[in-house]
């Protein structure tokens, strides 16, 4: 008997993460049913009833006891989005239901965005573009262009995005330092980085790319004191979470010209308020939390989830499984 695979994300979200080709692949492994409505309790309940596997995405609510009681044979929840925290529950884990995330495919897009910031800021693209558009040429800021070659890159956090960023940045002839209290020196070396404490990383790095999770221990880890450790011409990149940076401290720091650029894809709150003073600074680059959300890139998520479901049904190792214990150190 075929397994029932329920795609319980909203009807509007489904085509953003699952192409028709990927859904056809899913049908090779089970009977695929859809949520034809929203992420309301009633619509999700109708879709999840009797499911062996449930696939969630952005907008889904926590799968708690009332929903789980409708699917007593549920064995796997595959989350086709970012953090699994909005959709998991204690009851889900208590029933032995396994969970997989899409942090890995999302991390690819985040890392690519961080690399884009790395190159653009080093080349001084942002100010030179404005200067050239205003009628100038190579007479202002041209001397601030840097190649990445022989620079020291500091990476804060070696999750999926941070690890992929390290993989990408290694192609540029750089030295990579890594701060992540949850990995060993051996794991850092295997990734292609040298493990360092945060103070050493900030003092030494020409570019700092932040990929840490938003947890109590990382709240405002970039503050007046830690920012002061950085080189005056360094570049700070944050594609992780806005809570990691004390924005009031960063504003004063950047207003005084203490860094070459701060490139922020995330803020706290989001969106930033209209009169957020960071909007006024030419050395602060703000983008609207786009790093892991490229339109075509979302389809990579559906392919990843299908791969994980195939592995699950074949009794193979799941590559992105999330356990309850892991949640405390995850975004």
Buried (B, 14 or more C-beta within 10 A) or exposed (E): EEBBBBBBBBBEBBEBBBBEEBBEBBEEBBBBBBBEBBBEEEBBBBBBBBBBBBBBBBBBBBBBBEBBEBBEEBBBBBBBBBBBEBBBBEBBBEBEBBBBBBBBBBBBBBBBBBBBBBBBBBBBBBBBEEBEEEEEEEEBBEEBEBEBEEBBBBBBBBBBBBBBBBBBBBEBEBBBBBBBEEBEEEBBEEBBBBBBEBEBBBBBBBBBBBBBBBBEEBBBBBBEEBBEBBBEEBBBBBBBBBBBBBBEBBBBBBBEEBBBBBBBBBBBEEEBEEEBBBEEBEBBBBBEBBBBBBEEBBBBBBBBBBBBBBBBBEEEEBEBBBEEEEBEBBB
